[in-house]
């Protein structure tokens, strides 16, 4: 299974090379040349501001769990976790943040729970904007149609019923396994005020992160519906979570090509925009890479944190 997971990661890379081969290397590079160095610097600044906002959210979440996390330490450790998350399978390196604050943790379960809560804010925001994107594209392009075959609906209805029956049958075992973690997860004191602030910081950071697509498209003089592009990039964010890609490579490019085709725009501009975003993504990891180099840890020590 592990080997299969590794090979699946190459699917995105293969997809990218096939796309560029079909569209043309020269056309893609010509599109990339439309962006100036100044625009790249501005985009990096936007990303770092967004990531700073996320680190402040993590600080708020951590304090709600009784973890005394200070501002600069939260910023530094968050960037290290970001770097490690993007060089490890399944972004597991992000949990290495716990190794840097282990002396401040009330318990190991509390530490894991605080990171899960931190990620849930991202997931909630991502799913919300993705749902808006699906509605927007359905209204404008009528992409989805109801299946004429009723057996399709019956099949999925029965599948859902069997899943619920399985959960009901194994409920006692599931509860015994989940309860200790559930208690730890609920050991926070996030109220409406702090929870709302965390959600606001998440939305602001997400708008900046995915808004970079719009900024770079504007810098490349791409005439596209910017609301459609902005919402569509959240769907890209969801698709990039699939275990068939590294850092969204291939999946992001293919998805952008589809969006550009809906607006009858050149595919080479879509790939160029995606590659520029990928470059910006790599540059944004640099502070975390430097801080990790200055104070390295062994990821295998994460096993002792369980």
C-alpha contacts under 8 A as a table, 3 or more apart, distances in Angstrom:
res1	aa1	res2	aa2	distance
1	X	4	X	4.98
1	X	5	X	6.23
2	X	5	X	5.08
2	X	6	X	6.36
3	X	6	X	5.07
3	X	7	X	6.25
4	X	7	X	5.15
4	X	8	X	6.08
5	X	8	X	5.08
5	X	9	X	6.52
5	X	243	X	7.33
5	X	244	X	7.81
6	X	9	X	5.34
6	X	10	X	7.18
7	X	10	X	5.36
7	X	11	X	7.14
8	X	11	X	5.29
8	X	12	X	7.90
8	X	243	X	6.96
8	X	244	X	4.80
8	X	245	X	7.16
9	X	12	X	6.27
9	X	13	X	7.60
9	X	243	X	6.59
9	X	244	X	4.53
9	X	245	X	4.58
9	X	246	X	5.94
10	X	13	X	5.15
10	X	14	X	6.18
10	X	244	X	7.07
10	X	245	X	6.66
10	X	246	X	7.81
11	X	14	X	5.18
11	X	15	X	6.09
11	X	244	X	5.82
11	X	245	X	6.45
11	X	250	X	7.71
12	X	15	X	4.99
12	X	16	X	6.20
12	X	244	X	6.05
12	X	245	X	4.63
12	X	246	X	7.01
12	X	248	X	7.37
12	X	249	X	5.36
12	X	250	X	4.13
12	X	251	X	5.89
13	X	16	X	5.10
13	X	17	X	6.37
13	X	245	X	7.23
13	X	246	X	7.91
13	X	249	X	6.07
13	X	250	X	5.58
14	X	17	X	5.29
14	X	18	X	6.17
14	X	250	X	7.31
15	X	18	X	5.21
15	X	19	X	6.22
15	X	250	X	5.09
15	X	251	X	7.51
15	X	254	X	7.77
16	X	19	X	5.17
16	X	20	X	6.27
16	X	249	X	6.79
16	X	250	X	4.30
16	X	251	X	7.81
16	X	253	X	6.82
16	X	254	X	7.59
17	X	20	X	5.17
17	X	21	X	5.93
18	X	21	X	5.06
18	X	22	X	6.18
19	X	22	X	5.28
19	X	23	X	6.14
19	X	254	X	7.60
20	X	23	X	5.16
20	X	24	X	5.46
20	X	25	X	5.89
20	X	28	X	7.33
20	X	268	X	7.95
20	X	271	X	7.63
21	X	24	X	5.27
21	X	25	X	6.55
23	X	27	X	7.28
23	X	28	X	7.58
23	X	267	X	7.10
23	X	268	X	6.37
24	X	27	X	5.43
24	X	28	X	6.33
24	X	268	X	7.66
25	X	28	X	5.17
25	X	29	X	6.21
26	X	29	X	5.18
26	X	30	X	6.07
27	X	30	X	5.12
27	X	31	X	6.41
27	X	268	X	6.11
28	X	31	X	5.23
28	X	32	X	6.39
28	X	268	X	4.87
28	X	269	X	6.76
28	X	271	X	6.74
28	X	272	X	5.55
29	X	32	X	4.88
29	X	33	X	6.25
29	X	272	X	7.00
30	X	33	X	5.24
30	X	34	X	7.07
31	X	34	X	5.55
31	X	220	X	7.55
31	X	268	X	6.76
31	X	269	X	5.65
31	X	272	X	5.80
32	X	35	X	6.14
32	X	269	X	7.80
32	X	272	X	5.18
32	X	273	X	7.18
32	X	276	X	7.20
33	X	36	X	7.41
34	X	219	X	7.46
34	X	220	X	5.20
34	X	221	X	7.96
35	X	39	X	6.57
35	X	40	X	7.42
35	X	216	X	7.49
35	X	219	X	6.04
35	X	220	X	5.65
36	X	39	X	5.39
36	X	40	X	6.68
36	X	219	X	7.91
37	X	40	X	5.09
37	X	41	X	6.38
38	X	41	X	5.11
38	X	42	X	6.31
39	X	42	X	5.13
39	X	43	X	6.16
39	X	216	X	7.39
39	X	219	X	6.87
40	X	43	X	5.08
40	X	44	X	6.20
40	X	280	X	7.40
41	X	44	X	5.14
41	X	45	X	6.28
42	X	45	X	5.08
42	X	46	X	6.31
43	X	46	X	5.03
43	X	47	X	6.31
43	X	212	X	6.23
43	X	215	X	7.52
43	X	216	X	7.62
43	X	280	X	7.43
44	X	47	X	5.09
44	X	48	X	6.21
44	X	280	X	6.27
44	X	283	X	7.45
44	X	284	X	6.51
45	X	48	X	5.18
45	X	49	X	6.22
46	X	49	X	5.21
46	X	50	X	6.27
46	X	208	X	6.38
46	X	209	X	7.35
46	X	212	X	7.38
47	X	50	X	5.01
47	X	51	X	6.19
47	X	208	X	6.74
47	X	209	X	5.73
47	X	212	X	7.64
47	X	284	X	6.86
48	X	51	X	5.03
48	X	52	X	6.04
48	X	284	X	6.65
49	X	52	X	5.02
49	X	53	X	6.34
49	X	205	X	7.67
50	X	53	X	5.17
50	X	54	X	6.47
50	X	204	X	7.28
50	X	205	X	4.24
50	X	206	X	7.17
50	X	208	X	5.82
50	X	209	X	6.23
51	X	54	X	4.93
51	X	55	X	6.25
51	X	79	X	7.84
51	X	205	X	6.71
52	X	55	X	5.05
52	X	56	X	6.36
52	X	75	X	6.38
53	X	56	X	5.10
53	X	57	X	6.38
53	X	201	X	5.89
53	X	202	X	7.39
53	X	204	X	7.70
53	X	205	X	5.97
54	X	57	X	4.99
54	X	58	X	6.31
54	X	201	X	6.68
54	X	202	X	6.37
54	X	205	X	6.45
55	X	58	X	5.00
55	X	59	X	6.27
55	X	74	X	5.83
55	X	75	X	5.19
55	X	78	X	5.74
55	X	79	X	7.98
56	X	59	X	4.96
56	X	60	X	6.38
56	X	71	X	7.02
56	X	74	X	7.06
56	X	75	X	7.22
56	X	201	X	7.84
57	X	60	X	5.10
57	X	61	X	6.22
57	X	118	X	7.52
57	X	197	X	7.98
57	X	198	X	5.19
57	X	201	X	6.29
57	X	202	X	7.19
58	X	61	X	5.05
58	X	62	X	5.94
58	X	74	X	7.16
58	X	78	X	7.94
58	X	115	X	7.90
58	X	118	X	5.96
59	X	62	X	5.10
59	X	63	X	6.14
59	X	69	X	5.88
59	X	70	X	7.06
59	X	71	X	6.96
59	X	74	X	5.94
60	X	63	X	5.28
60	X	64	X	6.31
60	X	194	X	7.20
60	X	198	X	6.99
61	X	64	X	5.13
61	X	65	X	6.66
61	X	114	X	6.49
61	X	117	X	7.36
61	X	118	X	6.56
61	X	188	X	7.97
61	X	190	X	7.38
61	X	198	X	7.55
62	X	65	X	5.21
62	X	66	X	6.58
62	X	67	X	5.11
62	X	68	X	7.17
62	X	69	X	6.63
62	X	114	X	5.92
63	X	66	X	4.97
63	X	67	X	4.86
63	X	68	X	5.63
63	X	69	X	6.43
64	X	67	X	7.25
64	X	188	X	4.98
64	X	189	X	5.04
64	X	190	X	5.67
65	X	110	X	6.90
65	X	114	X	6.67
65	X	187	X	6.19
65	X	188	X	4.43
65	X	189	X	6.74
66	X	105	X	7.84
66	X	106	X	7.00
66	X	188	X	7.49
67	X	104	X	5.90
67	X	105	X	5.73
67	X	106	X	6.91
68	X	104	X	6.48
69	X	73	X	6.85
69	X	74	X	6.22
69	X	104	X	7.91
70	X	73	X	5.49
70	X	74	X	5.96
71	X	74	X	5.19
71	X	75	X	6.25
72	X	75	X	4.95
72	X	76	X	6.05
73	X	76	X	5.09
73	X	77	X	5.92
74	X	77	X	5.36
74	X	78	X	5.76
75	X	78	X	5.25
75	X	79	X	6.31
76	X	79	X	5.36
76	X	80	X	6.42
76	X	288	X	7.13
76	X	291	X	7.16
77	X	80	X	5.00
77	X	81	X	6.12
77	X	97	X	5.92
77	X	100	X	6.90
77	X	288	X	7.79
78	X	81	X	5.04
78	X	82	X	6.13
78	X	97	X	6.76
78	X	288	X	7.86
79	X	82	X	4.89
79	X	83	X	6.22
79	X	285	X	7.12
79	X	287	X	6.63
79	X	288	X	4.39
80	X	83	X	5.16
80	X	84	X	6.21
80	X	94	X	7.95
80	X	97	X	7.32
80	X	287	X	7.63
80	X	288	X	4.02
80	X	289	X	6.42
80	X	291	X	6.43
80	X	292	X	5.74
81	X	84	X	5.10
81	X	85	X	5.82
81	X	93	X	6.25
81	X	94	X	4.26
81	X	95	X	6.80
81	X	96	X	6.09
81	X	97	X	5.42
81	X	288	X	7.25
82	X	85	X	5.08
82	X	86	X	6.50
82	X	93	X	7.85
82	X	94	X	5.91
82	X	285	X	6.87
82	X	288	X	6.81
83	X	86	X	5.51
83	X	87	X	6.76
83	X	93	X	7.97
83	X	94	X	7.80
83	X	285	X	5.21
83	X	286	X	7.65
83	X	288	X	5.30
83	X	289	X	5.94
84	X	87	X	5.28
84	X	88	X	6.20
84	X	91	X	7.40
84	X	92	X	7.88
84	X	93	X	4.56
84	X	94	X	5.88
84	X	96	X	7.59
85	X	88	X	5.56
85	X	89	X	7.77
85	X	90	X	7.61
85	X	91	X	4.00
85	X	92	X	5.77
85	X	93	X	4.20
85	X	94	X	4.38
85	X	95	X	7.85
86	X	89	X	7.82
86	X	91	X	5.83
86	X	93	X	7.45
86	X	247	X	6.66
87	X	91	X	7.41
87	X	93	X	7.43
88	X	91	X	5.47
88	X	92	X	6.10
88	X	93	X	5.59
89	X	92	X	6.25
89	X	93	X	7.86
90	X	243	X	7.40
91	X	94	X	5.83
92	X	95	X	5.75
92	X	96	X	7.65
93	X	96	X	5.27
93	X	97	X	8.00
93	X	299	X	7.06
94	X	97	X	6.15
95	X	98	X	5.94
95	X	112	X	7.62
95	X	115	X	7.11
95	X	302	X	7.67
96	X	99	X	5.35
96	X	100	X	7.18
96	X	299	X	6.62
96	X	302	X	6.62
97	X	100	X	5.44
97	X	101	X	6.80
98	X	101	X	5.24
98	X	102	X	5.54
98	X	111	X	6.43
98	X	112	X	7.59
98	X	305	X	7.97
99	X	102	X	5.14
99	X	297	X	7.63
99	X	301	X	7.79
99	X	302	X	7.21
99	X	305	X	7.96
101	X	104	X	5.45
101	X	105	X	6.69
102	X	105	X	5.28
102	X	108	X	7.97
105	X	108	X	6.67
105	X	110	X	7.06
105	X	111	X	6.01
106	X	110	X	6.56
106	X	111	X	7.62
107	X	110	X	5.22
107	X	111	X	6.43
108	X	111	X	5.06
108	X	112	X	6.37
108	X	305	X	5.86
108	X	306	X	6.56
109	X	112	X	5.17
109	X	113	X	6.00
109	X	181	X	6.69
109	X	184	X	5.98
109	X	185	X	7.92
109	X	306	X	7.25
110	X	113	X	5.00
110	X	114	X	6.10
110	X	184	X	5.40
110	X	185	X	6.77
110	X	187	X	7.43
111	X	114	X	5.25
111	X	115	X	6.62
112	X	115	X	5.35
112	X	116	X	6.31
113	X	116	X	5.03
113	X	117	X	6.13
113	X	181	X	7.51
113	X	184	X	6.37
113	X	185	X	4.82
114	X	117	X	5.10
114	X	118	X	6.15
114	X	185	X	7.14
115	X	118	X	4.86
115	X	119	X	6.20
116	X	119	X	5.12
116	X	120	X	6.12
117	X	120	X	4.97
117	X	121	X	6.70
117	X	185	X	7.61
118	X	121	X	5.67
118	X	122	X	7.17
119	X	122	X	5.19
119	X	123	X	6.27
120	X	123	X	4.90
120	X	124	X	5.91
121	X	124	X	5.17
121	X	125	X	6.24
121	X	198	X	7.66
121	X	199	X	6.43
121	X	202	X	6.58
122	X	125	X	5.29
122	X	126	X	5.99
122	X	202	X	6.44
123	X	126	X	5.00
123	X	127	X	6.01
124	X	127	X	5.33
124	X	128	X	6.15
125	X	128	X	5.12
125	X	129	X	6.31
125	X	199	X	7.94
125	X	202	X	7.07
125	X	203	X	6.42
125	X	206	X	7.69
126	X	129	X	5.49
126	X	130	X	6.03
126	X	206	X	7.93
126	X	234	X	6.22
126	X	237	X	7.43
126	X	238	X	7.23
127	X	130	X	4.94
127	X	131	X	6.02
127	X	234	X	7.99
127	X	238	X	7.75
128	X	131	X	5.23
128	X	132	X	6.44
129	X	132	X	4.97
129	X	133	X	6.15
129	X	231	X	6.44
129	X	234	X	6.25
130	X	133	X	4.87
130	X	134	X	6.28
130	X	231	X	6.72
130	X	232	X	7.36
130	X	234	X	5.27
130	X	235	X	5.17
130	X	238	X	7.73
131	X	134	X	5.16
131	X	135	X	6.38
132	X	135	X	5.19
132	X	136	X	6.06
132	X	231	X	7.08
133	X	136	X	4.98
133	X	137	X	6.07
133	X	228	X	7.43
133	X	231	X	4.82
133	X	232	X	5.75
133	X	234	X	7.49
133	X	235	X	7.14
134	X	137	X	5.29
134	X	138	X	5.94
135	X	138	X	5.08
135	X	139	X	6.09
136	X	139	X	5.30
136	X	140	X	6.22
136	X	228	X	7.40
137	X	140	X	5.08
137	X	141	X	5.49
137	X	142	X	6.94
137	X	143	X	7.02
137	X	228	X	7.51
138	X	141	X	5.39
138	X	142	X	4.48
138	X	143	X	5.42
138	X	144	X	6.57
139	X	142	X	5.85
141	X	262	X	7.81
142	X	145	X	7.44
147	X	150	X	7.13
147	X	152	X	7.39
149	X	152	X	5.77
149	X	153	X	7.56
150	X	153	X	5.28
150	X	154	X	6.36
151	X	154	X	4.87
151	X	155	X	5.99
152	X	155	X	5.20
152	X	156	X	6.52
153	X	156	X	5.40
153	X	157	X	6.06
154	X	157	X	4.98
154	X	158	X	6.15
155	X	158	X	5.29
155	X	159	X	6.21
156	X	159	X	4.90
156	X	160	X	6.19
157	X	160	X	5.30
157	X	161	X	6.34
158	X	161	X	4.99
158	X	162	X	6.20
159	X	162	X	5.22
159	X	163	X	6.29
160	X	163	X	5.12
160	X	164	X	6.34
161	X	164	X	5.24
161	X	165	X	6.19
162	X	165	X	4.96
162	X	166	X	6.08
163	X	166	X	5.11
163	X	167	X	6.27
164	X	167	X	5.08
164	X	168	X	6.12
165	X	168	X	5.01
165	X	169	X	6.07
166	X	169	X	5.08
166	X	170	X	6.23
167	X	170	X	5.26
167	X	171	X	5.58
167	X	174	X	7.95
168	X	171	X	4.97
169	X	172	X	7.95
170	X	173	X	5.57
170	X	174	X	6.14
171	X	174	X	5.02
171	X	175	X	5.93
172	X	175	X	5.11
172	X	176	X	6.20
173	X	176	X	5.17
173	X	177	X	6.34
174	X	177	X	5.25
174	X	178	X	6.03
175	X	178	X	5.08
175	X	179	X	5.56
176	X	179	X	5.56
176	X	180	X	7.69
177	X	180	X	6.99
177	X	181	X	7.77
178	X	181	X	5.40
178	X	182	X	5.80
179	X	182	X	4.85
179	X	183	X	6.03
180	X	183	X	5.25
180	X	184	X	6.35
181	X	184	X	5.02
181	X	185	X	5.97
182	X	185	X	4.94
182	X	186	X	6.19
183	X	186	X	5.26
183	X	187	X	6.31
184	X	187	X	5.12
185	X	188	X	7.12
190	X	193	X	7.72
190	X	194	X	5.63
190	X	195	X	5.40
191	X	194	X	5.47
191	X	195	X	5.58
191	X	196	X	7.98
192	X	195	X	5.16
192	X	196	X	5.63
193	X	196	X	5.21
193	X	197	X	6.15
194	X	197	X	4.95
194	X	198	X	6.10
195	X	198	X	5.09
195	X	199	X	6.18
196	X	199	X	5.02
196	X	200	X	6.05
197	X	200	X	5.01
197	X	201	X	6.16
198	X	201	X	5.15
198	X	202	X	6.17
199	X	202	X	4.97
199	X	203	X	6.21
200	X	203	X	5.15
200	X	204	X	6.13
201	X	204	X	5.12
201	X	205	X	6.09
202	X	205	X	5.21
202	X	206	X	6.06
203	X	206	X	5.06
203	X	207	X	6.05
204	X	207	X	5.20
204	X	208	X	6.35
205	X	208	X	5.17
205	X	209	X	6.08
206	X	209	X	5.02
206	X	210	X	5.97
206	X	211	X	7.82
207	X	210	X	5.51
207	X	211	X	5.40
208	X	211	X	4.85
208	X	212	X	6.27
209	X	212	X	5.63
209	X	213	X	7.98
210	X	213	X	5.77
210	X	214	X	7.60
210	X	230	X	6.52
210	X	233	X	6.30
210	X	234	X	7.05
211	X	214	X	5.16
211	X	215	X	6.37
211	X	230	X	6.20
212	X	215	X	4.89
212	X	216	X	6.08
212	X	277	X	7.82
213	X	216	X	5.35
213	X	217	X	6.06
213	X	229	X	7.69
213	X	230	X	7.11
213	X	233	X	7.55
213	X	273	X	7.42
213	X	277	X	7.05
214	X	217	X	5.00
214	X	218	X	6.09
214	X	226	X	6.25
214	X	229	X	6.88
214	X	230	X	6.40
215	X	218	X	5.11
215	X	219	X	6.21
216	X	219	X	4.81
216	X	220	X	6.12
216	X	273	X	7.02
217	X	220	X	5.05
217	X	221	X	6.29
217	X	222	X	5.30
217	X	223	X	7.95
217	X	273	X	6.79
218	X	221	X	4.99
218	X	222	X	5.88
218	X	223	X	7.61
219	X	222	X	7.70
222	X	269	X	7.72
224	X	228	X	8.00
224	X	229	X	7.26
224	X	260	X	8.00
224	X	263	X	6.91
224	X	265	X	7.86
225	X	228	X	5.37
225	X	229	X	6.29
225	X	263	X	7.90
226	X	229	X	4.95
226	X	230	X	5.90
227	X	230	X	5.08
227	X	231	X	6.16
228	X	231	X	5.36
228	X	232	X	5.88
229	X	232	X	4.99
229	X	233	X	6.20
229	X	259	X	7.46
230	X	233	X	5.47
230	X	234	X	7.24
231	X	234	X	5.58
231	X	235	X	7.25
232	X	235	X	5.28
232	X	236	X	6.57
232	X	259	X	7.32
233	X	236	X	4.75
233	X	237	X	6.26
233	X	256	X	7.94
234	X	237	X	4.82
234	X	238	X	6.48
235	X	238	X	5.10
235	X	239	X	6.25
236	X	239	X	5.06
236	X	240	X	6.02
236	X	251	X	7.69
236	X	252	X	5.80
236	X	255	X	6.48
236	X	256	X	7.77
237	X	240	X	5.16
237	X	241	X	6.85
238	X	241	X	5.48
238	X	242	X	7.58
239	X	242	X	5.60
239	X	248	X	7.76
239	X	251	X	6.89
239	X	252	X	7.58
240	X	245	X	6.92
240	X	247	X	7.01
240	X	248	X	4.46
240	X	249	X	7.94
240	X	251	X	6.38
240	X	252	X	6.63
241	X	248	X	7.40
242	X	245	X	6.73
245	X	248	X	5.33
245	X	249	X	5.76
245	X	250	X	6.94
245	X	251	X	6.86
246	X	249	X	5.65
247	X	278	X	7.94
248	X	251	X	5.60
248	X	252	X	5.42
249	X	252	X	5.92
249	X	253	X	6.92
249	X	278	X	7.94
250	X	253	X	5.16
250	X	254	X	6.03
251	X	254	X	5.23
251	X	255	X	6.08
252	X	255	X	5.23
252	X	256	X	6.15
252	X	274	X	6.72
253	X	256	X	5.18
253	X	257	X	6.19
253	X	270	X	6.84
253	X	271	X	5.35
253	X	274	X	5.64
253	X	275	X	7.75
254	X	257	X	5.13
254	X	258	X	6.40
254	X	271	X	7.90
255	X	258	X	5.14
255	X	259	X	6.39
256	X	259	X	5.00
256	X	260	X	6.07
256	X	270	X	5.52
256	X	271	X	7.20
256	X	274	X	7.32
257	X	260	X	5.06
257	X	261	X	6.05
257	X	267	X	5.29
257	X	270	X	5.29
257	X	271	X	6.85
258	X	261	X	5.11
258	X	262	X	6.41
259	X	262	X	5.22
259	X	263	X	6.78
260	X	263	X	5.17
260	X	264	X	6.06
260	X	265	X	4.99
260	X	266	X	6.81
260	X	267	X	6.58
260	X	270	X	6.38
261	X	264	X	4.57
261	X	265	X	5.59
261	X	266	X	7.20
261	X	267	X	7.05
262	X	265	X	7.66
265	X	269	X	7.64
266	X	269	X	5.58
266	X	270	X	6.94
267	X	270	X	5.06
267	X	271	X	6.41
268	X	271	X	5.18
268	X	272	X	6.00
269	X	272	X	5.01
269	X	273	X	5.99
270	X	273	X	5.19
270	X	274	X	6.21
271	X	274	X	5.04
271	X	275	X	6.12
272	X	275	X	5.18
272	X	276	X	6.19
273	X	276	X	5.17
273	X	277	X	6.27
274	X	277	X	5.09
274	X	278	X	6.19
275	X	278	X	4.91
275	X	279	X	6.22
276	X	279	X	5.04
276	X	280	X	6.25
277	X	280	X	5.01
277	X	281	X	6.04
278	X	281	X	4.93
278	X	282	X	6.35
279	X	282	X	5.18
279	X	283	X	6.33
280	X	283	X	5.08
280	X	284	X	6.12
281	X	284	X	5.19
281	X	285	X	6.78
282	X	285	X	5.41
282	X	286	X	7.18
283	X	286	X	5.45
284	X	287	X	7.14
285	X	288	X	5.45
285	X	289	X	6.22
286	X	289	X	4.97
286	X	290	X	6.18
287	X	290	X	5.19
287	X	291	X	6.22
288	X	291	X	5.17
288	X	292	X	5.96
289	X	292	X	5.09
289	X	293	X	6.12
290	X	293	X	5.07
290	X	294	X	6.29
291	X	294	X	5.05
291	X	295	X	6.20
291	X	296	X	7.97
292	X	295	X	5.11
292	X	296	X	4.94
292	X	297	X	7.68
293	X	296	X	5.42
297	X	301	X	7.99
298	X	301	X	5.64
298	X	302	X	7.92
299	X	302	X	5.62
300	X	303	X	5.99
301	X	304	X	5.49
301	X	305	X	7.13
302	X	305	X	5.14
302	X	306	X	7.14
303	X	306	X	5.71
